[in-house]
Amino acid sequence: MQEPSASDGKRLSPAAILVWTFESIGRLGLAFLFPAFTLEGFARLLLLLAAAAFILPSVIRYFRFRYQLTADSLIVQGGLLFQWRRVIPLARVQSVEVVQKLRHRMFDVVELRVEAVGGLDTEAALVALEPAEAEGLRARLLDSRREIADEPEDAAPLAHLGPQELVLAGVTGGRVAVIAVLLGYAQELLPEERVTSFFQGVEQSGAPSIAIILGTATIILTVAVVISLIATVLTYWDFTVRREGERLLVTRGLLERRRALVPVRRIQAVELQENVLRRVFGLASLSVVLAGQAGQKDQQEETSMLLPVARRSTALDLASDVLGVPRVAGAVDLQAAPPRALVKRVIYACPVGIAAVVGALWARRFVGAAAPVTGVLVAVTAAAVALFGWRSLGHSVGNRHVIVRSGALVRRTDIVAIDNIQHLALTVSPPQRWLDLATLHPRIARGRPRAVDLDRSIADARFGSLSELVI
């Protein structure tokens, strides 16, 4: 490999030095810097030298980092101790994301992230570019793929979230339950005497026990909702989806602005998710499944999100537009699973219910009458999950798409274009064989959609008809 030359390519904005420095300091924490302004003499000098030690590596990285866009590739080179050189063929570029975090806003620069098909992470991160330079580079990268159509910049967005939708997303999202559980466990970190004295003080006030329990639960739930709202607003503020030729442009974020491009031709399926609370209000979120998507799991989830929350009909309209298929009305009226599928789930739930009841009866001698009640609640919950999981099952096969649905607490509906199906599989487990059921797997490049617990004759018929369309 040719040795990287210091004269090849262009440098980043000088603000990259401070961006890298702030990133390094933030990774280790800022606490050690504040004593530098209160100490005196040799101790203060040592702390200031430690702070300066973060700047020197950033300066070296800046002078060694170069990038160059040729006719057929993007070349990036750099390194601190060991120099490296990376060549990204433009034909492999999947998406170009513009990120502007708070530290970028301080210096009026942006970060350009280039992802390639099949990569495990961002292939090229240009951490500090002038906004005009970043837009020009992005346009050249995308023009090379001839996927940008001449569409007016003021074209109506496919989706946009205002403050009301953000509140709905925050209140009904899955973060609330997760945060509430974490807050419930957080009391374990408090000193035991403080927790005990608090509840004793409340009890001495004459408040009934049920009121104490309900009040504590309300406080925890309120704090969880507030935290969820803040996180949702910071992540999805001004969430907008627009179409640029054969790509979707997704912009979002308050403190950290992001602009991600989703290639339409790599969309394998769309996924509609509805938790229990959103199903009550007819709401859903919509995401896409991309082939060869790079990045960490959290980055993939954020990039693939097309609609954090909306009316279910609105999400289905957007799904139809993205996949290029007729209105997926079949996602509303799906063919339900047979009652035999419920029997299978009850069989799976029985060990949980029996274990809960037996354990509660055994624990009664230690914790009193509350144990049997808890055991019964666990058994009833297991039975309810089995029932809801069965009721959520459904599937539909259209002329251009397949729809499968499953999930007990979070119902997931996968809409797959038939042209994206790579191969079909039909599986029958021992319990399914006994109950004359089967599972159909329309396999795509990424993701695992499946029609669970179909009647065996229907599964065979679906497999045969889809085989002809896929071939």
C-alpha positions as CSV (number, residue, x, y, z in Angstrom):
1,M,0.0,0.0,0.0
2,Q,1.2,3.4,-0.9
3,E,2.5,5.5,2.1
4,P,0.1,8.3,2.9
5,S,1.4,11.7,1.7
6,A,1.0,14.8,3.8
7,S,0.4,16.8,0.7
8,D,-2.6,14.7,-0.5
9,G,-6.2,15.8,0.1
10,K,-7.7,18.6,2.2
11,R,-7.6,19.4,5.9
12,L,-10.6,19.7,8.1
13,S,-11.6,23.0,9.7
14,P,-9.2,24.1,12.4
15,A,-12.2,23.8,14.8
16,A,-11.5,20.0,14.6
17,I,-8.8,20.5,17.2
18,L,-11.2,21.8,19.8
19,V,-14.0,19.4,18.8
20,W,-11.6,16.4,19.4
21,T,-10.4,18.0,22.6
22,F,-13.9,18.5,24.0
23,E,-14.8,15.0,23.0
24,S,-11.8,13.5,24.9
25,I,-12.4,15.7,27.9
26,G,-16.1,14.8,27.9
27,R,-15.3,11.1,27.7
28,L,-13.2,11.2,30.9
29,G,-15.2,13.9,32.7
30,L,-14.7,17.6,33.4
31,A,-14.5,17.3,37.2
32,F,-10.7,17.3,37.3
33,L,-10.5,20.7,35.5
34,F,-12.5,22.8,38.0
35,P,-10.0,22.5,40.9
36,A,-7.4,24.1,38.6
37,F,-9.1,27.4,39.1
38,T,-9.1,27.1,42.9
39,L,-5.7,25.5,43.6
40,E,-2.5,27.5,43.5
41,G,1.2,26.9,42.9
42,F,2.5,23.6,41.7
43,A,-0.8,21.7,42.1
44,R,-2.6,24.1,39.8
45,L,0.3,23.9,37.2
46,L,0.0,20.1,37.2
47,L,-3.7,20.2,36.5
48,L,-3.4,22.7,33.8
49,L,-0.7,20.6,32.2
50,A,-3.0,17.6,32.3
51,A,-5.7,19.7,30.6
52,A,-3.1,20.8,27.9
53,A,-2.3,17.1,27.4
54,F,-5.7,16.7,25.8
55,I,-5.0,19.4,23.2
56,L,-1.6,18.1,21.9
57,P,-3.0,14.8,20.5
58,S,-5.8,16.7,18.8
59,V,-3.3,19.1,17.1
60,I,-1.3,16.1,15.8
61,R,-4.5,14.4,14.5
62,Y,-5.5,17.6,12.8
63,F,-2.3,18.0,10.8
64,R,-2.2,14.3,9.9
65,F,-5.9,14.0,8.9
66,R,-6.7,14.5,5.2
67,Y,-9.6,13.7,2.9
68,Q,-9.9,13.6,-0.8
69,L,-12.8,12.9,-3.2
70,T,-11.8,11.4,-6.5
71,A,-14.0,10.4,-9.5
72,D,-14.7,7.0,-8.0
73,S,-13.8,7.0,-4.3
74,L,-13.5,8.9,-1.1
75,I,-10.0,8.7,0.4
76,V,-9.5,9.4,4.1
77,Q,-6.1,9.2,5.9
78,G,-4.9,10.1,9.4
79,G,-3.6,8.6,12.6
80,L,-2.0,9.7,15.9
81,L,0.9,7.2,16.4
82,F,0.2,5.0,13.4
83,Q,-0.9,6.4,10.1
84,W,-3.7,4.8,8.1
85,R,-5.3,5.3,4.8
86,R,-8.9,4.2,3.9
87,V,-10.4,4.2,0.4
88,I,-14.2,4.0,0.2
89,P,-15.6,3.3,-3.3
90,L,-18.4,5.6,-4.1
91,A,-20.4,2.7,-5.4
92,R,-20.4,1.3,-1.8
93,V,-21.5,4.5,-0.1
94,Q,-24.9,3.9,1.5
95,S,-25.7,7.0,3.4
96,V,-24.2,10.4,4.3
97,E,-25.3,11.9,7.6
98,V,-24.8,15.5,8.7
99,V,-24.5,15.8,12.5
100,Q,-24.2,19.1,14.5
101,K,-23.7,18.5,18.2
102,L,-23.5,21.3,20.7
103,R,-19.7,21.4,20.5
104,H,-20.0,21.8,16.7
105,R,-22.5,24.7,17.1
106,M,-20.0,26.5,19.3
107,F,-17.7,26.8,16.3
108,D,-20.3,26.8,13.5
109,V,-19.1,23.6,11.9
110,V,-20.8,20.2,11.2
111,E,-19.7,16.6,11.1
112,L,-20.1,14.5,8.0
113,R,-20.5,10.7,8.5
114,V,-20.2,8.4,5.5
115,E,-21.5,4.8,5.8
116,A,-20.8,2.0,3.4
117,V,-22.8,-1.1,2.6
118,G,-22.0,-3.9,5.0
119,G,-19.8,-1.8,7.3
120,L,-19.8,-2.4,11.0
121,D,-19.5,1.3,11.8
122,T,-19.1,4.7,10.2
123,E,-16.5,4.4,7.5
124,A,-15.5,8.0,7.4
125,A,-16.1,10.7,10.0
126,L,-15.2,14.2,8.9
127,V,-15.6,15.8,12.4
128,A,-15.4,19.5,11.5
129,L,-16.4,21.0,8.2
130,E,-17.8,24.3,7.3
131,P,-21.5,23.9,6.6
132,A,-21.1,24.9,2.9
133,E,-18.2,22.5,2.4
134,A,-20.2,19.7,4.0
135,E,-23.2,20.3,1.8
136,G,-21.1,20.5,-1.3
137,L,-19.3,17.2,-0.4
138,R,-22.6,15.5,0.4
139,A,-24.0,16.6,-2.9
140,R,-21.0,15.3,-4.8
141,L,-21.1,12.0,-3.0
142,L,-24.8,11.6,-3.9
143,D,-24.5,12.9,-7.4
144,S,-22.0,10.2,-8.1
145,R,-24.8,7.7,-7.4
146,R,-27.3,9.7,-9.6
147,E,-29.9,9.4,-7.0
148,I,-30.8,13.0,-6.4
149,A,-33.7,14.3,-8.3
150,D,-34.4,17.9,-9.1
151,E,-37.1,18.4,-6.5
152,P,-37.9,21.8,-5.0
153,E,-36.4,22.4,-1.6
154,D,-39.8,23.6,-0.3
155,A,-41.6,20.4,-1.3
156,A,-44.1,19.2,1.3
157,P,-42.5,16.8,3.8
158,L,-43.7,13.2,4.0
159,A,-43.9,13.5,7.8
160,H,-43.3,16.2,10.4
161,L,-43.7,16.1,14.2
162,G,-44.8,19.2,16.0
163,P,-44.9,19.8,19.7
164,Q,-48.2,18.0,20.2
165,E,-46.8,14.8,18.5
166,L,-43.6,15.0,20.5
167,V,-45.6,15.1,23.8
168,L,-47.6,12.0,22.6
169,A,-44.3,10.2,21.7
170,G,-42.8,11.0,25.1
171,V,-45.9,10.0,27.2
172,T,-46.8,6.9,25.3
173,G,-43.3,5.6,24.4
174,G,-41.5,2.6,25.9
175,R,-39.1,4.9,27.8
176,V,-41.7,5.6,30.5
177,A,-41.9,2.0,31.7
178,V,-38.2,1.5,31.6
179,I,-37.4,4.7,33.5
180,A,-40.1,3.9,36.1
181,V,-38.6,0.5,36.8
182,L,-35.1,2.1,37.1
183,L,-36.4,4.7,39.5
184,G,-38.1,2.0,41.5
185,Y,-34.8,0.2,41.9
186,A,-33.0,3.5,42.5
187,Q,-34.3,3.5,46.1
188,E,-32.0,0.6,46.8
189,L,-29.1,3.1,46.4
190,L,-30.4,5.3,49.1
191,P,-29.4,4.8,52.8
192,E,-31.8,2.3,54.4
193,E,-32.4,4.5,57.4
194,R,-33.4,7.4,55.2
195,V,-36.0,5.4,53.3
196,T,-37.3,3.8,56.5
197,S,-37.6,7.2,58.3
198,F,-39.4,8.7,55.3
199,F,-42.1,6.0,55.2
200,Q,-42.4,6.0,59.0
201,G,-43.0,9.8,58.9
202,V,-45.7,9.3,56.3
203,E,-47.3,6.5,58.3
204,Q,-47.3,8.6,61.4
205,S,-49.2,11.3,59.5
206,G,-52.2,9.0,59.5
207,A,-52.2,8.3,55.8
208,P,-53.6,4.9,54.8
209,S,-51.1,2.3,53.4
210,I,-52.9,2.2,50.1
211,A,-52.6,6.0,49.8
212,I,-48.8,5.7,50.5
213,I,-48.4,3.1,47.8
214,L,-50.4,5.0,45.2
215,G,-48.7,8.3,46.1
216,T,-45.2,6.7,45.7
217,A,-46.2,5.1,42.4
218,T,-47.6,8.4,41.1
219,I,-44.4,10.2,42.0
220,I,-42.3,7.6,40.2
221,L,-44.5,7.6,37.2
222,T,-44.6,11.4,37.0
223,V,-40.8,11.6,37.1
224,A,-40.5,8.9,34.5
225,V,-42.9,10.8,32.2
226,V,-41.0,14.0,32.6
227,I,-37.6,12.3,31.8
228,S,-39.1,10.6,28.8
229,L,-40.5,13.8,27.5
230,I,-37.2,15.6,27.9
231,A,-35.3,12.7,26.1
232,T,-37.9,12.6,23.3
233,V,-37.8,16.4,22.7
234,L,-34.0,16.4,22.6
235,T,-33.9,13.5,20.2
236,Y,-36.8,14.1,17.9
237,W,-37.3,17.9,17.9
238,D,-38.4,19.2,14.5
239,F,-38.5,15.7,13.2
240,T,-39.0,15.9,9.4
241,V,-38.9,13.3,6.6
242,R,-38.5,14.5,3.0
243,R,-37.8,12.7,-0.2
244,E,-34.8,13.6,-2.3
245,G,-35.0,11.5,-5.4
246,E,-34.4,7.9,-4.4
247,R,-33.4,8.8,-0.8
248,L,-35.3,9.9,2.3
249,L,-33.9,12.9,4.2
250,V,-34.5,12.6,7.9
251,T,-33.7,15.7,10.1
252,R,-34.2,15.8,13.8
253,G,-32.7,16.9,17.1
254,L,-32.6,20.0,19.4
255,L,-29.1,20.2,21.0
256,E,-27.7,17.7,18.5
257,R,-29.0,18.3,15.0
258,R,-28.9,15.3,12.6
259,R,-29.6,14.9,8.9
260,A,-29.6,11.3,7.8
261,L,-30.2,10.0,4.3
262,V,-32.0,6.7,3.9
263,P,-31.6,5.0,0.5
264,V,-35.0,3.9,-0.7
265,R,-33.6,1.1,-2.8
266,R,-32.1,-0.5,0.3
267,I,-35.4,-0.5,2.3
268,Q,-36.3,-4.2,2.7
269,A,-39.4,-3.7,4.9
270,V,-41.1,-1.3,7.1
271,E,-42.1,-2.1,10.7
272,L,-45.1,-0.8,12.6
273,Q,-44.8,-0.9,16.4
274,E,-47.6,-0.4,18.9
275,N,-47.3,-0.9,22.6
276,V,-50.3,-1.4,24.8
277,L,-50.9,2.3,25.5
278,R,-50.5,3.3,21.9
279,R,-52.9,0.6,20.8
280,V,-55.6,2.1,23.0
281,F,-55.3,5.5,21.3
282,G,-54.7,4.2,17.8
283,L,-51.1,5.4,17.6
284,A,-48.0,3.7,16.2
285,S,-44.4,4.3,15.3
286,L,-42.8,3.4,12.0
287,S,-39.3,2.3,11.1
288,V,-37.5,0.8,8.1
289,V,-35.3,-2.3,7.8
290,L,-32.3,-1.5,5.7
291,A,-30.0,-3.9,3.9
292,G,-26.3,-3.6,4.8
293,Q,-26.9,-0.9,7.4
294,A,-23.8,0.2,9.3
295,G,-23.2,1.7,12.7
296,Q,-23.9,0.7,16.3
297,K,-27.3,-0.7,17.3
298,D,-28.5,2.6,18.8
299,Q,-27.4,4.5,15.7
300,Q,-29.2,2.1,13.4
301,E,-32.4,2.5,15.4
302,E,-32.2,6.3,15.3
303,T,-31.4,6.3,11.5
304,S,-34.1,3.8,10.6
305,M,-36.9,5.6,12.5
306,L,-39.3,7.2,10.0
307,L,-42.1,8.2,12.4
308,P,-41.7,8.2,16.2
309,V,-45.5,8.4,16.7
310,A,-48.5,9.1,14.5
311,R,-52.0,7.9,13.9
312,R,-51.9,4.3,12.7
313,S,-53.5,5.3,9.3
314,T,-50.9,8.0,8.8
315,A,-48.1,5.5,9.5
316,L,-49.6,3.0,7.0
317,D,-49.8,5.8,4.3
318,L,-46.2,6.6,4.8
319,A,-45.3,2.9,4.7
320,S,-47.1,2.5,1.3
321,D,-45.3,5.5,-0.1
322,V,-41.9,4.3,1.1
323,L,-42.3,0.7,-0.3
324,G,-44.0,1.9,-3.5
325,V,-46.9,-0.4,-3.0
326,P,-50.7,0.3,-3.0
327,R,-52.3,1.4,0.3
328,V,-51.7,-1.5,2.6
329,A,-55.2,-1.8,3.8
330,G,-54.5,-5.5,4.6
331,A,-52.5,-4.3,7.6
332,V,-55.8,-3.5,9.2
333,D,-57.7,-6.7,8.4
334,L,-55.3,-9.6,8.7
335,Q,-56.1,-13.3,8.7
336,A,-56.0,-14.3,12.4
337,A,-54.3,-17.3,13.8
338,P,-56.5,-20.4,14.6
339,P,-57.6,-21.1,18.2
340,R,-55.1,-24.0,18.3
341,A,-52.3,-21.3,18.4
342,L,-53.8,-20.1,21.7
343,V,-53.5,-23.7,23.1
344,K,-49.8,-23.6,22.3
345,R,-49.3,-20.4,24.2
346,V,-51.3,-21.6,27.2
347,I,-49.1,-24.7,27.3
348,Y,-46.0,-22.4,27.4
349,A,-47.6,-20.2,30.1
350,C,-48.7,-23.1,32.4
351,P,-45.2,-23.7,33.9
352,V,-44.8,-20.0,34.7
353,G,-48.2,-19.9,36.4
354,I,-47.7,-23.1,38.4
355,A,-44.3,-22.1,39.5
356,A,-45.6,-18.7,40.6
357,V,-48.4,-20.2,42.7
358,V,-46.3,-22.9,44.3
359,G,-43.5,-20.4,45.1
360,A,-46.1,-18.0,46.6
361,L,-47.6,-20.7,48.8
362,W,-44.1,-21.7,50.0
363,A,-43.3,-18.0,50.7
364,R,-46.5,-17.4,52.7
365,R,-44.9,-18.6,55.9
366,F,-42.3,-15.8,55.6
367,V,-44.1,-12.8,54.1
368,G,-47.7,-13.5,55.1
369,A,-50.9,-13.3,53.0
370,A,-49.3,-11.0,50.4
371,A,-47.4,-14.0,48.8
372,P,-50.5,-15.9,47.5
373,V,-51.9,-12.7,46.0
374,T,-48.6,-12.0,44.2
375,G,-48.4,-15.6,42.9
376,V,-52.0,-15.3,41.5
377,L,-51.1,-12.0,39.9
378,V,-48.1,-13.5,38.2
379,A,-50.1,-16.5,37.0
380,V,-52.9,-14.2,35.6
381,T,-50.3,-12.0,33.9
382,A,-48.8,-15.1,32.2
383,A,-52.2,-16.1,31.0
384,A,-53.0,-12.6,29.8
385,V,-49.7,-12.4,27.8
386,A,-50.6,-15.7,26.2
387,L,-54.0,-14.4,25.2
388,F,-52.7,-11.0,23.9
389,G,-49.9,-12.7,22.0
390,W,-52.4,-15.0,20.3
391,R,-54.8,-12.1,19.5
392,S,-51.9,-10.2,17.9
393,L,-51.1,-12.9,15.4
394,G,-52.1,-12.3,11.8
395,H,-50.9,-12.2,8.2
396,S,-51.9,-11.2,4.8
397,V,-50.4,-11.7,1.3
398,G,-51.1,-9.1,-1.5
399,N,-50.0,-8.8,-5.0
400,R,-46.9,-6.9,-4.1
401,H,-46.4,-7.2,-0.4
402,V,-46.6,-9.6,2.6
403,I,-47.8,-8.5,6.0
404,V,-47.1,-10.4,9.2
405,R,-48.0,-9.4,12.8
406,S,-47.0,-10.7,16.2
407,G,-46.2,-9.5,19.7
408,A,-48.0,-9.5,23.1
409,L,-47.0,-6.3,24.9
410,V,-45.6,-4.6,21.8
411,R,-47.4,-5.5,18.6
412,R,-45.1,-5.5,15.6
413,T,-46.4,-5.4,12.0
414,D,-43.8,-6.1,9.3
415,I,-44.7,-5.1,5.7
416,V,-42.3,-6.7,3.2
417,A,-42.3,-6.0,-0.5
418,I,-42.4,-9.3,-2.3
419,D,-39.5,-8.2,-4.6
420,N,-37.3,-7.9,-1.5
421,I,-37.8,-11.5,-0.4
422,Q,-34.6,-13.5,-0.9
423,H,-35.9,-16.9,0.1
424,L,-38.8,-18.6,1.9
425,A,-38.7,-21.1,4.7
426,L,-41.5,-23.1,6.3
427,T,-40.8,-24.5,9.8
428,V,-42.8,-26.8,12.0
429,S,-41.8,-27.3,15.7
430,P,-42.9,-30.4,17.7
431,P,-45.8,-28.5,19.4
432,Q,-46.8,-27.1,16.1
433,R,-46.8,-30.6,14.5
434,W,-49.1,-31.8,17.3
435,L,-51.4,-28.9,16.8
436,D,-51.2,-28.9,12.9
437,L,-49.6,-25.5,12.8
438,A,-46.6,-24.0,10.9
439,T,-44.5,-20.8,10.7
440,L,-43.7,-19.1,7.4
441,H,-40.5,-17.1,7.1
442,P,-40.3,-14.6,4.2
443,R,-36.5,-13.9,4.6
444,I,-35.0,-10.6,3.6
445,A,-31.5,-9.2,3.6
446,R,-31.9,-7.9,7.2
447,G,-34.6,-8.6,9.7
448,R,-36.5,-11.7,10.5
449,P,-40.2,-11.2,9.7
450,R,-42.3,-14.3,10.1
451,A,-46.0,-15.4,10.1
452,V,-46.3,-17.4,13.3
453,D,-48.6,-20.4,13.9
454,L,-50.5,-20.5,10.7
455,D,-52.9,-23.4,10.0
456,R,-50.7,-26.0,8.3
457,S,-52.8,-26.1,5.1
458,I,-52.9,-22.3,4.8
459,A,-49.1,-22.2,5.4
460,D,-48.5,-24.7,2.7
461,A,-50.7,-22.7,0.3
462,R,-49.0,-19.4,1.2
463,F,-45.6,-21.0,0.7
464,G,-46.6,-22.3,-2.8
465,S,-48.0,-19.1,-4.0
466,L,-45.1,-16.9,-2.7
467,S,-42.6,-19.4,-4.2
468,E,-43.9,-18.6,-7.7
469,L,-43.8,-14.9,-7.1
470,V,-40.3,-14.9,-5.6
471,I,-38.8,-17.1,-8.3
